[in-house]
Amino acid sequence: KEKRAGNICRSPIAEAVFRKLVTDEKVENKWMTDSAAVSDWNVGRSPDARALSCLRNHGIETAHKARQITKDDFQSFDYILCMDESNLRDLKRKSNQVKDCKAKIELLGTYDPQKQLIIEDPYYGNEKDFETVYEQCVRCCKAFLEKPH
């Protein structure tokens, strides 16, 4: 199985979860939220139907279209949170080519109170795997938001 980080499964779930949390907390004007892929594999595509279905089951809609991370993202975002070690490695490598990179690049899973560091790609899995990603994203995003920024 080839593994591709295409911004159609995990990251749009994380983005939609975070957006809902900041909206519910009435702090959405303090956050610019987006998600992007390391690769250009799925640019322009909507999230995986199973990701959309999972979000809908939790009352969350998203209009996200896959995009690739840009140099500007490293310069304008304070945080770039990723899902696994290969994302982290690729993002750090890309950030080294950007002068005045201000983004702190880390695993979203470092914020998980249940210590699940890696958010596994559910693409080759089933609905239950998407639900696991959703639950991890909720735990991590809540914990991330609670820390002082």
C-alpha positions as CSV (number, residue, x, y, z in Angstrom):
1,K,0.0,0.0,0.0
2,E,1.4,3.3,-1.0
3,K,1.0,6.0,1.6
4,R,0.1,9.5,0.5
5,A,-0.6,12.6,2.5
6,G,-3.3,14.1,0.3
7,N,-5.4,16.4,2.6
8,I,-8.6,14.3,2.1
9,C,-8.9,12.2,5.3
10,R,-7.2,13.2,8.5
11,S,-6.3,16.9,8.1
12,P,-9.8,18.0,6.9
13,I,-11.3,16.2,9.9
14,A,-8.8,18.0,12.2
15,E,-9.5,21.3,10.5
16,A,-13.3,20.9,10.7
17,V,-13.1,19.8,14.4
18,F,-10.8,22.7,15.3
19,R,-13.1,25.2,13.5
20,K,-16.1,23.9,15.3
21,L,-14.4,24.1,18.7
22,V,-13.2,27.7,18.2
23,T,-16.7,28.7,17.0
24,D,-18.4,27.0,20.0
25,E,-15.9,28.8,22.3
26,K,-16.6,32.1,20.4
27,V,-12.9,32.6,19.7
28,E,-13.0,31.9,15.9
29,N,-11.9,35.5,15.2
30,K,-8.6,34.7,17.0
31,W,-7.7,31.7,14.8
32,M,-7.0,31.3,11.1
33,T,-7.6,27.6,10.4
34,D,-6.8,25.6,7.3
35,S,-5.4,22.3,6.3
36,A,-3.1,21.3,3.5
37,A,-1.2,18.3,2.1
38,V,2.5,17.8,1.9
39,S,2.1,16.3,-1.6
40,D,0.1,17.6,-4.6
41,W,-1.7,14.2,-4.9
42,N,-5.3,15.3,-4.5
43,V,-5.3,19.1,-5.0
44,G,-8.8,20.4,-5.6
45,R,-10.6,17.3,-4.4
46,S,-13.2,17.3,-1.6
47,P,-12.5,15.2,1.4
48,D,-13.0,11.4,1.3
49,A,-16.7,10.6,1.4
50,R,-16.1,8.6,4.6
51,A,-14.5,11.6,6.3
52,L,-17.5,13.8,5.3
53,S,-19.9,11.2,6.6
54,C,-18.0,10.9,9.9
55,L,-18.1,14.7,10.3
56,R,-21.8,14.8,9.4
57,N,-22.6,12.2,12.1
58,H,-21.2,14.7,14.6
59,G,-23.1,17.7,13.1
60,I,-20.1,19.2,11.3
61,E,-20.0,20.3,7.7
62,T,-16.9,21.3,5.7
63,A,-16.4,22.8,2.3
64,H,-12.7,22.1,2.3
65,K,-10.9,21.4,-1.0
66,A,-7.5,19.7,-0.9
67,R,-4.5,21.9,-1.4
68,Q,-0.7,21.6,-1.0
69,I,1.2,23.4,1.7
70,T,2.9,26.6,0.4
71,K,6.0,28.6,1.5
72,D,3.6,31.3,2.7
73,D,1.9,28.8,5.1
74,F,5.3,28.4,6.9
75,Q,5.6,32.2,7.2
76,S,2.0,33.1,8.1
77,F,0.8,30.3,10.5
78,D,2.0,30.1,14.1
79,Y,1.5,26.3,14.2
80,I,1.5,23.5,11.6
81,L,0.2,20.4,13.3
82,C,0.6,17.1,11.5
83,M,-0.5,13.5,11.8
84,D,2.5,11.2,11.7
85,E,6.3,11.0,11.6
86,S,6.6,11.1,7.8
87,N,4.4,14.3,7.7
88,L,6.7,15.7,10.4
89,R,9.9,14.8,8.5
90,D,8.6,16.2,5.2
91,L,7.3,19.4,6.7
92,K,10.5,20.1,8.6
93,R,12.5,19.5,5.4
94,K,10.2,21.9,3.5
95,S,10.4,24.5,6.3
96,N,14.2,24.5,6.1
97,Q,13.9,25.9,2.6
98,V,11.8,28.8,3.8
99,K,13.5,31.8,5.2
100,D,11.7,33.4,8.2
101,C,9.6,30.3,8.8
102,K,7.6,31.2,11.9
103,A,5.4,28.1,12.2
104,K,6.0,25.7,15.0
105,I,5.8,22.3,13.4
106,E,4.6,19.4,15.6
107,L,2.5,16.3,15.8
108,L,-1.1,17.1,16.7
109,G,-0.9,13.8,18.7
110,T,1.5,15.4,21.2
111,Y,-1.6,17.1,22.7
112,D,-3.5,13.9,23.2
113,P,-4.3,13.4,26.9
114,Q,-4.6,9.6,26.0
115,K,-1.0,9.8,24.6
116,Q,-1.8,8.4,21.1
117,L,1.0,10.2,19.4
118,I,0.2,9.2,15.8
119,I,-3.1,9.7,14.0
120,E,-3.1,6.8,11.6
121,D,-4.3,7.3,8.0
122,P,-7.8,5.7,7.8
123,Y,-7.8,5.6,3.9
124,Y,-7.4,1.9,3.6
125,G,-9.6,1.2,6.6
126,N,-13.3,1.4,7.4
127,E,-15.8,3.8,9.0
128,K,-14.6,2.8,12.5
129,D,-11.1,4.0,11.6
130,F,-12.4,7.4,10.5
131,E,-14.3,7.6,13.8
132,T,-11.0,6.9,15.7
133,V,-9.4,9.7,13.8
134,Y,-12.3,12.0,14.7
135,E,-12.0,11.1,18.4
136,Q,-8.3,11.7,18.4
137,C,-8.7,15.0,16.7
138,V,-11.3,16.2,19.2
139,R,-9.1,15.2,22.2
140,C,-6.0,16.8,20.6
141,C,-7.7,20.0,19.4
142,K,-9.4,20.6,22.8
143,A,-6.1,20.1,24.6
144,F,-4.2,22.3,22.1
145,L,-6.8,25.1,22.5
146,E,-6.6,24.9,26.3
147,K,-2.9,25.6,26.4
148,P,-1.8,29.2,26.6
149,H,-0.8,30.7,23.2
